[in-house]
Amino acid sequence: MPTETRTTCPYCGVGCGVIAKVEDDGRVSVKGDPDHPANFGRLCSKGSALAETLDMEGRVLAPMVHGKPVSWDNALDLVAERFSSAIRDHGPDSVAFYLSGQLLTEDYYVANKLMKGFIGSANIDTNSRLCMASSVAGHKRAFGSDTVPGTYEDLELADLVVLVGSNMAWCHPVLYQRLSAAKANRPHMKVVVIDPRRTATCDIADLHLAVRGNADVALFNGLLHHLAQEGHVDEAYVAQHTTGFTEALMACQHTSLSELAEVTGVSTLQLRLFFQWFANTRKVVTCYSQGVNQSSVGTNKVNAIINCHLATGRIGKPGSGPFSLTGQPNAMGGREVGGLSNMLAAHMDIANDADRDRVQRFWASPIMAQKPGLKAVELFEAVAAGKIKALWIMSTNPVVSMPNADFVKAAIEACPFVVVSDMYGSTDTARLAHVLLPSAGWGEKSGTVTNSERRISRQRPFLAAPAEARADWWQMAQVGCRMGFGAGFAYQNASEIFQEHAALSAFENDGSRDFDIGAHAALERQKYDALEPFQWPQPAGSKPDETRFFANGRFYHPDGRARFVAVPANLDHRPSAEFPLILNTGRIRDQWHTMTRTGRSARLSSHMAEPFAEISPSDTRQFDLEDADLVELTGTTGARCVVRALITDRQAPGSVFVPMHWNDSNSARARVDSLVSNERDPISGQPALKNAALTMQKFEASCHAFLICREKPLELDFDYWAIAPCDGGYRLELAGHPPTDGWQSWLVRTLRLPENIDIVGLSDEPTGAVRMAAFAAQQLLAALFVASRPVAVSRQWAVGQLMETHDRRSRIALIAGRPPADQPDKGAIICSCFNVGLNEIAAVAQTGCNTVDAIGEMLKAGTNCGSCRPDIRRIIAERQVIAAE
């Protein structure tokens, strides 16, 4: 009988409920859980494609030491011995853990307990440092605790929603759909988007403020000044529940509106309108994400936003408050267990003597870290300096995702002992491991995650872990036992860890700490398995409830008051003659982090199949670029990337956007974070991934090629290449110099083609154009298109030919590179959920379907996750302009 399992999506911080169905033959399908309060059945394109990413290709199936399989006992003994010897010879701070928001809370808890309470060092940090550390620091400065005040429902109750540095339509699509639906139902609701780029999220914006990079502090300082000048400060709330208002106001009284327009790049008319809307609207939610956090002034940005909410008393009430949208599925859970190097478990503070004593007594640990440890960038600098002798990296890929990524790669290569726990052995980081430990993945592991609204949900297994793959918490607990700490790590299952985590949250907590889930401290295994999503806090004796913080004006500073923070409005990067551009890195709609999971899905790769740079038309004139040219980007680190130029007026002049997903497994030179320097926020330690200095130039290649093939090619010796899965095989873009032995020999060699194949094609020596296809009977094995410029081939149609049978007529059409009349070309894929292309949408739009809903009714495009709806609306508008002309 088929089985259904309720679990939670492993992607962004929305924390969507998923129902996974396993058929009798093992096939898996997924759908949104209609009863989960985060998504009510909605899923984005990534969540909808989860079942397509569960293949076994590249899985690590046994512990590996120097590339050779060994037993778990041998691997764990080696890890314990090397960490113990480093501690014995060089002290506890000579070892480090680097964790991930992909870990479950139970994994995170065991790692922090082992490092901080038994090894005695706080050198344990996480890739969450790269996405929400500034939010944590801003919360603690303002509230005295890392507390997110509101809930997702506030987005639907607000009359004004301000989105700052958040491309919600692509990065938190389900929340975007909730907001979009609320706006449609309540037409008076207004949405303001504050972002240098005109992103897909602007589709529902009543006002888009194209603020200059890192001018957010100046903007919100200006807003605070306006609120005070025009009498919109809630003076009673400020007097009773806050301190520092006068100092904060003084920091923002030295700029006129015209000067503010000059600093921010926003017109005085737009500034006045935004200020008036904020001032005159009682229910305001300000959501912010990586555009705020990933900055060398990120913490100040967070506090500038919070200052405006404190000044108006708009916090903790339905439809009101500042709202941090976390990037990863369990960044919040990691914060709950002290995942960052400057935190302790249960939202306690490692710099606080009483907190350290309390946690040590609860853990009955022999030693406790006495000071904050190294933050992520500092940690890898210490690895490079030889101070870290043993490093354990879990469920993340810092060789791609860290700033100055080439430096990080070299540091890891030079480290005496590196352990990597991961599902896959082919990641850029896993290749550097001395010991590679096979981890269980989504669908195989059991535990909890916490989303952006403080809602704890279960991830449940519905598949058996393959071969010798094991949970991350088990790996660390086993090492802890082998290091002599057996009493502290004798866990039999994840539910025992969750019980301990819940009990610590309640330990000596009389309401003085925000995080308290003591109601679950005695949760039995059976009830843990059946645990329904709930929001914290839930102290012992209480029932689950939808909660908000701070409406009563009680905060977690010793005096119970919130703090206004005076923040200077300085920018952290100005263009220079040598590096005249600003690099902004981020995500695209259908991919996740370094693509180890989403990069396996043909559907998710159909929207954008190669690395690219969004460039303003005005900058292309300066740098002599045309659309689809290859462009070489150079950062202050000296690193270079080569990506495809995408010229668009969505991008502001002087700024370039490049996605952070591509890596050395799927491209030649596209690890964009290698261009970003180690510059970081001095308070949070979060790197400035949104505002790096850059220059660029056209990348000249003697030939360009497009290849589709059934088998994955061997090593690709080209200056530029990018590979993506497609139905039936792979698609590749290539550029550089032609192979010395000719294209046909290269094709046979690289694809390991059999001898009895039939190769047909044509070539034009003067132009360098080549068209070539290889067949086995009527089956297409590969097709190659070569030109001196970027290849003009109908890619989606060509990719589809791998799934077709081919007679003489279809072979001729294939070599021509364009579909015959009876096979219309889809064009670039717009809706990946239903594989609907631009040409299909445009054709239907020309028949009179001039709304997104009408297109959806005809083609289904935009009716699932909705992330493509802004693009559909743009296509309709463009066709209407053409028709009018």
N, C-alpha and C positions, 0 to 999 in steps of 0.2 A: 504493500500500500504506500502511496506517496505520503511524505511527511512534510509538515510546515513548521517552521521555527521563527519565532519573533526575535529579532536582533536589532542592532543599530549600525547605521552606515559608518564606514571607516574613513570618510573623507573630512569635510570641513566641520567647523564648530557648531553648525546648526543642530547636529545630532539627530538626524531623521530616523524614525523607526522603519524597519525593513522586515518584510516577511519573505523568508527563503523557502522555496519548495524544492524538495528532492524527489525525483521520480524513481520508480522501481529500477530503471536502467542506469541510475546515477546522474541523469541530467538535472541541472539546477536552473531555476528561474527565480527572479526576484520581483517584488512589487512593494509599493509603499504601504505602511501599516496605517489603516484609516483611524485606528484608535490611539496612535501615538500623538501626544499633545504638541510636539515640535513641528510636525509636518502634516498630520491629518490625511495621510495617504499620498501626499505629493512626493515625488523624487525628481532630482535634476538628471541631466544626461549621464553624469558619472555614476550616480546611484542606480539608475535604470540599467546600466551596462555592467553591473558588478559580476553577474554570472559569466560574462565574457572574459573575465580576467582571472579565472580560477584554474587555468591550465597548469601543467607541471613543468613546462619548459624552463630550464634554468634553476629549478628548485635545488637547494642544498638538502641532501637526503641523509647525510651522516656527518658527524664532526670531522673536520679536516685540520690537519697540522702540516704546515708547509705544503699544502696542496694534496696531501695523501689522506685517505680515510682512516680513522682510528676509532676505538670504542669511546663511549661517553666517559667511562672511568678514566681512561688515559688522558682525554682532553681536559676533563675537569681537574684532575690531579695536577696537570701541567699549569693550568690557569692559577689554581690555588698556590702552587709552589712559587711561581714567578711573581705573583702579587705579594706573597708573604716575604720572599727574599728581598724584593725592592723596599718594602716597609722596614724590614730588619736592617738593611744596609744604608738606607737613605731617608727613612722616616715616612710617616703616613702621607705627607704631601707630595711624595714622589710617584703616587699612583692617581689615576683619574678615571671617572666614568663620563661618557657623553651619551645622553639619552634622547628620547624622542616623544613628541606628542602623539605618535602612532602607538605607543605603549598603552596598555590598560592601566587603570589606577593601581591594581594589585601588583603589577610589574614595577611600576614607579615606587610604590611603598617599600617593597623589599630592597630595591636598589638604594634608596635613601637611608633606610635603616642600616644596611650593611656598611655603607660608606661613612655616614656621619656618626653612627652610634657604636660601631664595632671596629672599623678601621681607624676612625678618629680624624678624618679629614672631610672638608666640605668641597673638595675638588670634584664635584658632581654637578654638571650643568646639562642643558638640554637645548634642542633646536627650537624650543619655545622661546628661548632668549632672542631668537631672530624674528619672532612675530608678535609677542605681547608683553615683553619685559617692561617697556615704557608705560604700558597701561597699569601694570602691577605697581610700579614706582609712583605713578600719579595718584592711584587710588590710596596708597599708603600715606602719601603726603597729605592728601585732602581729608581722607576718612579715618586714618589710623589703622586701616585694614584693607586687604585686597578684596573689596566687596563690589560686585556688580549689582547696582540697586534694583534694576527693573526686570521685566519679563518680555517675551515676544509679543504678548497681547498688547503691550503699550504701543507698539507700532501701529496697531489697528485702532487704538483708542485716541491717538494723538490727532491734533488738528494741524500741526506742523511737524514734519520729520525732516531733520537736517542730516545729510549723509556726507561725512567728511573723510576724504581719502579712502573711500569704500566703493569699489565697483561691485555692488551687491548683486547685480543681474548676472554676473559671471562667477563671482567668488562665494556668494551665499544665495544661490538661485531660489531656493524654496522660501527663504525669508522675503526675497524680492517679490515673489508671486503673492505672498500673503499681503505685503504692502500694496502691491498693484491692485489686488482685489479690493482691499479696504478703500483705496482712493477711488476706484470705480463706483463703489457703493456709497461713498460719502464725498460728493464732488467738491465740497468746500475745503476738504483737506488739501494742504499744500506740501510739496516736496521740494527741497533745495538740495542740489548736489554741489559740493565744493571739491573740485578736482582739477588739476592742470589739464587733463585729457577730457575730451568729450567721449565718455565711455557709453556702453550700452545702457547703463543705469540712467543716463540723462533722458532716456525715452519717456520716463514718467515725471521728469522734473518740470516744475513751474518756473524754476530759476536755476541756471547753471552759472556758478561763479568759478571761472577759469583762473583760479588763484595761482600765483607763481609758486614754484617749489619751496616749501618750508616757510611760506608767508602766513601760515595758519595762525601762529601766535599773534602776529600783528593784527590779523582780521578779528580774532576773538577779543583781543585787548581793546580794539576799536569798538566792538559790540558792548563790552562791559562799560566803557566810557559813555557810550550812547545811553545805555540803560540808566546810568547814574544821572546824566545830564537831563534826561527827559522824565525823570521821576518814576521809573519803572522798577526800582529796587524794592524788594519786600523788606522794609527796614525792621519790622518786628522779628521776622525769621532770622535776619542777619544778626541782630542784637542778642537774641536769645540762644542761638545755636551755633554761632561761628566766631572765629577770630581772624584778624589779619586783613579785613576788608579795606581799610584805609591805605595800607601799604600796597595792596594789589591794585587799587585804583590809581594810586600815584604813579605806578609803573606804566600806565597807559593813558596819561593825560597830556602827552607832549607831541601828539600827532594830529594835525587837522585832517578833515575828510579828503581833501585834495592830496595831501601828503600820503595818506593811507592808500589812496587809489594808485599812487605812483609805486609804493612799496609792494602792494599786493597784485598789481596788474588788473584790478577789477575797477570798473567805472564807478564814479561817484553816484550815478543813478542807481546802479545795481546794489551798491553798498547801502544806500538809504533804504531801498526796498527791503533788503534782507533784514536790516536793523529794525525797521518798522514791523515786519511780520513777526520777528522774534519777540519784540517788546509787547505787541498787542495780542499775542496768542497765549492763552493760559496753558494749554496742553502742548508741550514741546518735547520731543525726543531727539537727542543728537546722537546718532550712531557714528562711530569711527572705527577704522581698521588700519591696515598696514600703511596707508598713506600718511597717517599720523604717527604710528609707532616706529616705523623703520626710518628713523631720522636721528641725526646727532643732537637734535633738540626735541626729541619725541616726548620726553616726560613733561617738558614745559608746554608742549602742545596739549597734552592731556589735561594739565591743570588749567590752562587758559580756557578750555571748554567747560570744565567743571566749575570754574569761577563764575561763569555766566549762569549756570543752573543754581548754584548756591545763592547768588545775588537775588534771584527771583523766587527762591523757595520751590523751584520746579524740580523736585527730586523725590523719588520714592512714592509718588502718587500715580494713580492710573493715568496712563498717557503722558507721563512726564519723567524726564531724567536723562543723564548721560549714559550711553550704552556702548560698551566695548564689544566688538564682534571678533571673537577669536578665530584664528585661521585653521587650527588643527582639531581633529575629533576629540582629543583629550588633553588639550593644553590646560583647560580648567582643572581637570583631575590631577594633572601634574602639580599644579599650584597648591591643591589641597593637601598633598603629601610632602610638600617642601621640595619639589623637583628642581628648583633653581638653587644655585650655589649660595645665595644669601638668604635662604629661607629654611625654616624647620617644618616638620610635619604638622598638620592640623592648623595651618595658618599661624604658627608661632614663629618667633624671630630668633635666628641664630645668634644675633648680637645681644640678646636679652638674657641676663644671667638666670632669672627665674624660669624663663621658658626652657633654656638648656637643661636646667636641673630637673624640671618637670618631665621632659621627654626622656631623659636618661633614667629617671626612676621608673617611669612606665615601662621602658624597654628592658630594664635591669641590665643595661649595657655596661661593659667594662671601661668605656672611654667615650668622650663626646667631643666632636669638633668644637673648638673654642672661638672660631672666627669665620667670617664668610670665606668661601673658597673662590677659585678662579672662574670668572664668567667666560662664556664660550670663546670669544676672540682671544682673551688672555690665556685661556687654557691651551689653545693650539700654539700660541706664541711660546708658552712654557714648554710644550712638546718640542718645538723647533730649537729651543735653547738647551735642550737636553735635561731639563729639570724633571720631566715626567718620564719615568722608566718603564711604566706599564700602563696601557690605555685600553679601556673596554668601551667600544662603540656599539650601541644597541638600536636597531630598527631605524637608522637614518643614514644619510649619504653626504657627509660634510665635504667631501672632495668636490661635490657639485654645488651644494647649497650655502656653504660658508662664504663670506667675503674673502677676497684675496685667495681664491680657491687653489691656485697653483702653489702658493705658499703653504696652504694647509696640506695639500697632497705631498709636498716635499717633507713637511714636518712628520707626517704619519710614516712615510717611507723610511725616515731616519730613526724612528722610535724603536728602542730595543725589543719591545714586546707589545704586539697589538692583537687584541681579541675583537672580533666582529660577530655579533649575533644578528642574523638576517635570514629571510626566506630565500634570497637569491644570491648566488655566488658571482654574478656577472656585473654587479654594481661597481662604480668607479672606486668606492671605498672597500668593498669586500675583496677586491683583487689584491689589496695591500695587507690583508690579514695574515698574521703568523698562525693564528688559530681562528677558524671559521666555524661557528656553531649554528646548526640548523634550527631556526625558530618556526613555531607554528604561526599561521597567518589568519587573516579574517576568515571566518567560517569554520575555523578549527580550534580557536582558543576561547576561553571563558573568562569573563570579568566584567568590569564596569567602566563607563566613560561618563564625563560630565560635559554638557554643552554650554553655550555662551550664556544661557539664562539660569545657570546653576542647577540644571536638571540632570540627575543621575539615572542612566539607563544601562540595561544589560547588553553586553555582547555575548551571544550564545553560540556554541558550536553546532553545526549541522553536518559537518564532514569530519572524517577521521584524519588526524594529522598524518602526512605521508611518512613512511619509513621511520626514521629516527628523529624527526622534528619534535621539539618540545617547547613548552611555554617559557617565556623569558623569565618569569618569576622563579620557575623551577631551576633554571640554569644558575641564577644568582644564589638561590637558597642552597643549592648543592655546593657551590664554591664556598659559601659562608660556613657550611658544616665542615668542609675540608680544611678551612683555615682555623678551625678550632672553636667556632661559635655555634655549635650544634643546637644548644638549648634555645637560641633565638631564632632559628630558621627551620624548625621541624614541621613545616607546613605540609599537609597532605593534599590540600586543594585550595582553589582561589577563595572559596567562601570563608575559610579560616582567616585568610589575610584581610578580607573585607570586614569581618567581625572586629579584628584587632584595630584596624584603621578607624572604624566607627567608635570603638571604645576609647581610643586615644583622643578623638575629637571631643568627647564628653568629659575626659579626665580633668578634674579640678576646674571645670568650666561652669561658672555660675552666671553665664550670659556675658562674660567679659570678652569672649571671643566670638566672632561672627559664625565661624564654621563649626557646626555641631550636628552630627547625625547619630546621636546616642540612641535614638529609637531602634537602631539596627545593630546595636552592640552584641546582642545575643541571638542574632539571626541564624536559624538552623539551615543546614545545607539545602533542604527541600524548599524552604521559603526563599532562600537566596536564588535558587534556580527559577522560582516563579516571581521574583521581584518586579513590581511594576515601576515605571518611571516616576520619580518624585523629585521635588525641588528641595535643596537645603536652604535654611536649617530645618532640621526635624529632631529636636531634643527628645530625650527619653520621656516616655509617657504621652507624647503628642502624636497626632495623626498627620498624614500628608496634607499639605496646604499650598496654594499658590501664594507666594510671598514676595513682598517688596521691602527694601530697607530704607531707613532714614526719614520716612514721612513724619515720624514723631520728633525729629530733630536730635535723636540720640546717636552719637557717633562713637568711634572706638579709640579716640585719643583719651589720655587719662582724665581730662576735664570734661569729656563727653561732647566736646564741640568739634565741628569741622574746621579745617584750616583753608582760608584763601591763601594762595601762593602767588607772590609777586613774580612775574615772569618777564624777562626782557624779550623784545621782539626782534632778535637778531636772526639773520639768515645764515645757513651753514655752508653754502657753496655759491660762489659767484663765478661766472665764466671767466676764463683767462685766454690769452692769445694762443697758448699752446693747446689748451683743452677747452674749446669754446662752447661745448654742448653739455647738457645735463642728461645723464643716463637714469632712467626710471625702470626698475625691474618689477616683474609681477607675474600673475597667472593669466592663462587664457581659459576660455569657457569649459573645454572638454578634457583638460589634462590636470594632473595632480602632482605637485612637488617634482620629483625627478623621474617621473613616468615609469617607475618600476612596476606599477600595477596598471594604470590607465593606458600606458604605452603598448599594452598587449591587445587592446581592443581595436579592431579594424574600424568599427563605427566611430569611436572617439577620435581616431586619427584622421578621419575623413574631412573634418572641418578645417584644420590647419595642420598640414602634414610635414612641414619643415620649419626650422627656426627662422625668425624674421625680425626686422626692426621697423617699427612705425616711425615715419619721418615726415615732417611738415613739408609741403610743396616749396615753401620759401627756402628751406635748408637744402633741398635737392638742387636748386639752381646754384647755390653757393658751392656745393660740392660736386656739381656736374653728374648728377645721378638721374636715372630714369626708373620707372616702376619695373620691378622684377630683376633689376641689376643685383649683383652680389656686392655687398659692402663690407669693408674691413673696419672694425671698431677697435680702438686702442684706448685703454684706461691708464690712469696714473701708476698702476702697478707694473706697467710694461707689457701686460698680457694683451693678446689680440684674439678677436673672434671674427668669424666670417659668417654672415647671415644674409637672408634675402631682403631686399628693400621693399617695403610696403608703404607707398606714398599716400598719405591721407590727411585731410584737413581736420580730422579728429585730434591730431597731434599739434600742440602749440609750437611755434617757431623756437628754435634753440633747445628743444628737448627731444629725446629719443626714447621710445619705449621698446624693451626687449623682454620676452618671456624667459623665466628662469628654469624651464623644464628640461631643455635639451642637455645631453651629456655625452660622454665619450663612447657610450654604448650605441647611440643612435645618430651620432653626427660627428663630423671631423673636428670642428673647432667652434663649438657653440656654448661652452660653459660660461655663461655671461657673468656669473658672480666672480669669475677670475679677474674681471675688469674693475671690480669694486674694491676700494681701499679698506683698511681696518678702522677708518674713522667711525666713532660710535658716540652714543649719548653718554656723558660723563656720570650720570646718575644711574641709569638703568643698564648700561653696558650694551644696549641694543645697537647693531650696526646700521649705518645710513645707506640701506639698500635702495632707497628711492631717490637718491640725490648725489650721484657720483659724477666726477668730471670725465669728459669723453671727447675724443676727436674721431673723425672717420674719413674714409676715402673709398673710391670705387675699387673693387677687387677685380683685376683683369685676369681672365682665363682664356686660353686658346681654344677651348671647346667646352660645350655644355651638353649634358645628356639627361634623358629621362628613361628609366628602366622599370619594367614590371616583370616579375619572375615568381615561379612557384617555390623555389628553394631559396633559403637565406644565403646571400653571397659570402664567399670567403673574404679575407682582408681586402679592404678597399684603399687603393693607393692613389687617392685624388686629393687635391688641395681643399676641395669642398665636397662633402657628401652628407646626405641625410636619408635615413631609412625609416619606413613606417609600415606596419602591417596593413594589409587590405584583404578583402574576401578572396580566398584562394591563394594567397601568397604575400608578396611584398612590393612596395613601390619605393623607388629611389630617385633622388636628384643628385647629379654629379657635375663637377666642373674641375678643370685643371688642364693637364696635358693628355693627349690621346696615348693609349698604350703602345709601346714600341713594336710589339708583334702584331698589331692590328686589332680592330674591334672584334672580329669573329673569333680569333684565337683567345682573346681576353674573355669573351662571353662564355666559351666552352670551358675554359680553365676555372674561372671564378665561380660558375654555377655548377661545376662538376657534371656537365651535360653528357648523356650517354652517346656512344658512337653512332647509333642508328637514327639519329635525329635528322630532320629535314630543316635546313636553314634557308630562308628566302629573304630577299631584300634588294636594296639599291643603294648606290652611293654617288656622290658628286664631288670629285676630288678638288675642283677649284674652290668650292664653298666649304668643304669639309663636312657636308651633310651626309648622314648615314641613317638608313631605316632598315631594320633587321629584325626578323622574328624566327624563333625556333619552335618546331612542332614535333610531337610524337603522335603519329597518325592524325586525328582531328583535334588533339589536345594541345593548347598553347602552353609552352614551357617558359618562354621569355619573349619580350619585345623590347627593342632598344632604339631610341631616337636620339640622334646626335646633330648638333648644329654649332655654328660659331657664336650664336647669341642664345639667351635663354630659350629653350625649345618651345615652339608653338604647337602643342599637341593638346587635344581635348582629353585631359587627364582622367576625369571620372569615367568617361566612356572607355578609355583605354584600360583602366583598372578593371572594369567590368568584363573585359574580354577574357580574363583568366578563367571565368566561370562558364564560358560559352564553348560550343563545338565549332570547328572551323572548316568550311569547304573552300574551294578556290576563290569564290567571290568574296567571302568574308576576309580571307587572307589579304586580298588586294586592298580592301577598305582599311584593314589594320595597318598595313604598311603606309598607307596614305596619312594615317594619324587622325582621321576624322570619321564620324559615323555616317553610314548611308542614310538616305532619307527616311527609311522605315525604322531607324533606331535613333530617336532624338537624343541630343546631348543634355544631360541633367545640368551641366555647369557645376561650379563650385558648390559643395554641400553647405547648405544653410541650416537645415534642421537635421542634426545627426540622429535624433531619436527615431525618425521615420525615413531617413535617407532621401530627403527632398532637396533638390538643387536650385540654384539661382535661376536658371533658365526656365525651370518648371513653374516657379513662383511668378516670374515675369510674364510668362505666357498666359497664366490664369488671370493675372492682374489686368492684362490687356483686354480680356473678355468682359470686364466690368466688375470683377471682384475687387473692390477698392477698400476693403477693411481687413485687418488681421484675422478677425473671426471668420470672415467669408473665405479667406484663403485656407484657414484651418478646416472649414467644413468641406472644402473641395479636395484638399491634399493631406489633411491631418497635421500639416506643419504647424508648430507652435502650440499644439494641444496637449503635450505631455509635460515637459519640465518648464516650457515657456521661455527658456533662455534665448531662443532665436527670434522672439517676437519683435524686439527692436530692429533687427536686421530685416525682417519681413516688412515692417512699416517703412523702413528706408527704401526698400526696393519698390514698394507701391508708390511712394512719393516721387521717386526718380522716373517711373513710368508715366506718372501723371504730368510731370514737367515735360517729358518728351512728347507726349500726346498734345499738350497745349502749344508746343512750338510748331 
